[in-house]
Amino acid sequence: MAEYSFVCLQTSIRRCPCDSKENVIMSTANKLVIGVVLLILVIIPHITSDYIVYVVTLAMLFSMLTASYDLMPGYTGPLSFCPAAFYGLGAYASALLTLNTGMSFWLALPISTIGVFLFAVVVGYPALKLRGHYFAVTTFFFGHFVYLVLLNSRDITKGPLGLGGISPPESIFGIDFGNMTAMYYLILVFGIITVAFLFTLVHSGVGRLLISIRENEDLAQASGVNTAFFKVLAFSISSGLAGLTGCLFAHFFRLLHPSTFSWMTSEMIVIMFLVGGSGTIIGPIIGAGVVTVILELMRFAPEMRFIIWSILLIVILIIEPRGLAGMYYRIRRRT
């Protein structure tokens, strides 16, 4: 039964119609939509309250996480359940470097990101020798292992007490990043850079090789593709970008607790990914924004919050298993 459920989940993230030459992301209409969305994001801090700015910032962080996560199951194939682990490692690495060594945020961020990337190489090389649900289960337990390490390493992470006193990024060009608006724009800039990098990657020769592995790994390997190398590369890039997002999260919220990086966060990232649509980059970003907003709107009923959301998720996936991006593509093709 468990294996059947896993196969169903894998089927839901197979090739999206958006992978075709009629890629909706590349159309003029969609470029216009992206431009309008970016314009709205730029002016939001000037026309809304601090609470709205906070929610949008949270949505941007989740968008970066979900878009980078899409590189693995969406483009390469293996389904991972540990994105929150690398998210947490990046957050704690940057926070501890700045707190314990006095290192600048601008130096701690690249060091932490590269460190998470290299750690993902070490973890991914043996783990990716596994396939299917074996790999998925392994990543789940690895994610929980990282959570337990963060929770119980009290001398280093302060454990359940939380790691506080994290400073905002140092000022540059006279910009004070202790201000929420300044941090909002910093995260927006990093978000744009991350998404642009992912778009460039998946539309390059490397991206086509990743898709060939997703579609038929054995055939790709028989054709001369070093599938082991490219799977580890995709896993490491995805994890490194999650670590980068964690760095930004740590210096925006300035307080870390292990529960933020538990398996529930990984589960939420997977849900955002499925709601948005796999193998599109833009789909998971939309999914992250929609899920974040819906969960915030449901704060009035905390007891029913996840029950209502679970029902909505089931309805969305029944109507369109390919997610919101697939739904948009289907509607656009009919008009």
C-alpha positions in Angstrom: 0.0 0.0 0.0 2.8 2.4 0.9 4.6 1.6 -2.4 1.4 2.2 -4.3 0.9 5.6 -2.6 4.5 6.5 -3.5 4.0 5.6 -7.1 0.9 7.8 -7.2 2.9 10.7 -5.8 5.7 10.2 -8.3 3.1 10.2 -11.1 1.7 13.5 -10.0 5.1 15.1 -10.5 5.8 13.7 -13.9 6.3 15.7 -17.0 4.2 18.9 -17.0 2.8 20.2 -20.3 4.7 23.3 -19.5 8.0 21.5 -20.5 6.9 21.6 -24.2 8.0 24.1 -26.9 4.9 26.0 -26.1 6.4 26.8 -22.7 4.0 29.3 -21.2 6.8 30.9 -19.2 8.5 32.1 -22.4 5.4 33.7 -24.0 5.1 37.5 -24.3 1.9 37.5 -22.2 3.7 35.7 -19.3 6.7 38.0 -19.5 4.2 40.9 -19.1 2.6 39.1 -16.1 6.0 38.6 -14.5 6.9 42.2 -15.0 3.6 43.3 -13.4 4.2 41.0 -10.4 7.7 42.4 -9.9 6.4 45.9 -10.1 3.8 45.1 -7.4 6.5 43.5 -5.2 8.6 46.6 -5.5 5.9 49.0 -4.4 4.3 46.8 -1.7 6.3 48.2 1.2 5.2 51.7 0.2 1.4 51.0 0.0 0.8 48.4 2.7 1.3 47.8 6.4 4.3 46.1 8.1 2.2 43.0 8.6 1.7 42.6 4.8 5.4 43.2 4.2 6.2 40.5 6.7 3.8 38.0 5.0 5.1 38.8 1.6 8.7 38.4 2.8 7.8 35.0 4.3 6.2 34.0 0.9 9.4 35.1 -0.9 11.5 32.9 1.3 9.3 29.9 0.8 9.3 30.7 -3.0 13.1 30.5 -3.0 12.9 27.2 -1.1 10.2 25.7 -3.3 11.8 26.8 -6.6 15.2 25.3 -5.6 13.4 22.2 -4.5 11.8 21.8 -7.9 15.3 21.2 -9.4 15.3 17.7 -7.8 11.8 16.0 -8.2 10.6 18.4 -10.9 13.6 18.2 -13.3 15.8 15.3 -12.1 13.2 12.9 -10.7 14.2 11.7 -7.2 11.7 12.8 -4.6 13.4 14.3 -1.5 11.9 14.9 1.9 14.8 16.9 3.5 14.8 20.4 2.1 14.2 21.9 5.6 17.4 20.2 6.8 19.6 22.2 4.5 17.5 25.3 5.1 18.2 24.9 8.8 21.9 24.2 8.3 22.4 27.3 6.3 20.5 29.4 8.8 22.5 28.1 11.8 25.8 28.2 10.0 25.4 31.9 9.1 24.0 32.8 12.6 26.8 31.0 14.4 29.5 32.4 12.2 28.4 36.0 12.9 27.7 35.4 16.6 30.8 33.4 17.6 33.5 34.8 15.3 32.2 38.3 14.6 32.2 37.6 10.9 30.3 39.9 8.6 27.0 38.7 7.2 28.3 39.4 3.7 31.1 37.0 4.3 29.1 34.4 6.3 26.4 34.1 3.6 28.7 32.8 0.8 30.7 30.6 3.2 27.5 29.1 4.7 26.0 28.5 1.2 29.1 26.9 -0.1 29.4 24.8 3.1 25.9 23.5 2.7 26.5 22.8 -1.0 29.6 20.7 -0.2 27.8 18.9 2.7 25.0 18.0 0.2 27.6 16.5 -2.1 28.9 14.3 0.7 25.3 13.3 1.7 24.0 13.0 -1.8 26.7 10.8 -3.3 25.8 7.7 -1.4 22.1 8.5 -0.9 21.5 8.9 -4.6 22.7 5.4 -5.3 19.2 4.5 -4.0 16.1 4.9 -6.1 12.4 5.5 -5.7 10.9 5.2 -2.3 14.2 4.0 -0.8 15.8 7.4 -1.5 12.7 9.2 -0.4 12.6 7.4 3.0 16.4 7.9 3.4 16.0 11.7 3.0 13.1 11.8 5.4 15.2 10.2 8.1 18.2 12.3 7.3 16.0 15.5 7.7 14.8 14.3 11.0 18.4 13.4 12.1 19.4 17.0 11.3 16.5 18.3 13.3 17.5 16.2 16.3 21.1 17.4 16.1 19.9 21.0 16.1 17.6 20.3 19.0 20.0 18.5 21.2 23.3 20.4 20.6 22.5 22.9 23.4 26.1 24.0 23.7 26.2 25.1 20.1 22.6 25.9 18.9 21.0 26.5 22.4 18.6 23.7 21.5 15.0 24.2 22.5 15.8 27.6 24.1 16.4 29.0 20.6 19.4 30.9 19.2 18.8 34.6 19.6 20.8 37.8 19.3 21.4 37.4 15.6 22.3 40.7 14.0 20.9 42.0 10.7 23.3 42.4 7.8 25.7 45.3 8.1 24.9 48.5 6.3 26.2 49.0 2.8 25.7 52.2 0.7 24.0 53.7 3.7 21.2 51.2 3.7 20.2 50.1 7.3 19.1 46.4 7.1 17.8 46.6 10.6 14.8 48.0 8.9 12.1 45.6 7.7 11.7 47.3 4.4 15.4 47.1 3.6 15.4 43.4 4.5 12.4 42.9 2.3 14.2 44.4 -0.7 17.4 42.4 0.1 15.4 39.2 0.1 13.6 40.2 -3.1 16.9 40.8 -4.9 18.3 37.4 -3.8 15.0 35.9 -4.8 15.2 37.3 -8.3 18.8 36.2 -8.7 17.9 32.7 -7.5 15.0 32.3 -9.9 17.0 33.7 -12.8 19.8 31.3 -12.0 17.4 28.3 -11.9 15.7 29.4 -15.2 19.1 29.7 -16.9 20.2 26.3 -15.5 17.1 24.3 -16.5 17.0 25.8 -20.0 20.7 25.0 -20.6 22.3 21.8 -21.7 22.6 20.7 -18.1 18.8 21.2 -17.7 18.1 19.0 -20.7 20.4 16.3 -19.3 18.5 16.5 -15.9 15.2 16.1 -17.8 16.5 13.1 -19.7 17.4 11.5 -16.3 13.9 12.2 -15.0 12.2 10.7 -18.0 14.3 7.5 -18.2 17.5 7.2 -16.1 18.5 3.9 -17.5 18.2 5.2 -21.1 20.1 8.3 -20.3 22.9 6.3 -18.7 23.0 4.0 -21.7 23.3 7.1 -23.9 26.5 8.1 -22.1 25.1 10.5 -19.6 26.9 10.4 -16.2 23.6 10.2 -14.3 25.3 9.8 -10.9 27.2 13.0 -11.3 24.2 15.1 -12.5 21.9 13.8 -9.9 24.4 14.7 -7.1 24.9 18.1 -8.9 21.2 18.9 -8.9 20.8 17.7 -5.3 23.7 19.9 -4.2 22.6 23.0 -6.0 19.1 22.6 -4.7 20.4 22.1 -1.2 22.9 25.0 -1.5 20.1 27.4 -2.5 18.1 26.2 0.4 21.1 27.0 2.6 21.2 30.5 1.1 17.6 31.0 1.9 18.3 29.8 5.5 21.0 32.5 5.8 18.5 35.2 4.8 15.9 33.8 7.1 18.2 33.8 10.1 19.2 37.5 9.7 15.6 38.6 8.9 14.0 36.9 11.9 17.1 37.1 14.2 15.9 34.1 16.2 16.2 30.4 15.3 14.5 27.4 16.8 15.0 23.8 15.7 11.2 23.3 15.2 11.3 25.7 12.3 13.4 23.2 10.4 11.5 20.0 11.4 10.0 17.5 9.0 6.8 19.6 9.0 8.6 22.3 7.1 9.8 19.8 4.5 6.3 18.6 4.2 5.0 22.1 3.6 7.6 22.7 0.9 6.6 19.5 -0.8 2.9 20.6 -0.6 3.7 24.0 -2.1 5.7 22.3 -4.9 2.7 20.0 -5.7 0.1 22.8 -5.6 2.2 25.0 -7.9 3.1 22.3 -10.4 6.4 20.4 -10.9 9.0 21.0 -13.5 8.2 24.7 -14.1 10.1 26.7 -11.5 7.4 29.4 -11.7 4.7 26.9 -10.6 6.3 26.1 -7.2 6.8 29.9 -6.7 3.1 30.4 -7.3 2.3 27.5 -5.0 4.5 28.9 -2.2 2.7 32.3 -2.5 -0.8 30.8 -2.5 -0.2 28.4 0.4 1.5 31.1 2.5 -1.4 33.6 2.0 -4.1 30.9 2.6 -2.4 29.8 5.9 -2.2 33.4 7.1 -5.8 34.0 6.2 -6.8 31.0 8.3 -5.1 32.2 11.5 -8.6 33.2 12.7 -9.3 29.4 13.2 -6.0 27.8 14.3 -7.8 24.6 15.3 -9.3 24.1 11.9 -6.4 25.7 9.9 -4.7 22.6 8.6 -8.0 20.6 8.3 -9.4 23.3 6.0 -6.1 23.6 4.1 -5.9 19.8 3.6 -9.4 19.7 2.1 -8.5 22.5 -0.3 -5.2 20.7 -1.2 -7.1 17.5 -2.1 -9.6 19.4 -4.2 -6.9 21.3 -6.1 -5.0 18.1 -6.9 -8.2 16.2 -7.9 -9.1 19.0 -10.3 -5.6 19.4 -11.7 -2.9 16.9 -10.6 -0.3 19.0 -12.4 -0.9 21.9 -10.0 -1.8 25.5 -10.7 0.8 25.8 -13.5 -0.8 22.9 -15.3 -4.3 24.3 -14.7 -3.2 27.6 -16.2 -1.6 25.9 -19.2 -4.8 23.9 -19.8 -7.0 26.9 -19.7 -4.7 28.9 -21.9 -4.6 26.1 -24.5 -8.4 26.1 -24.7 -8.7 29.8 -25.2 
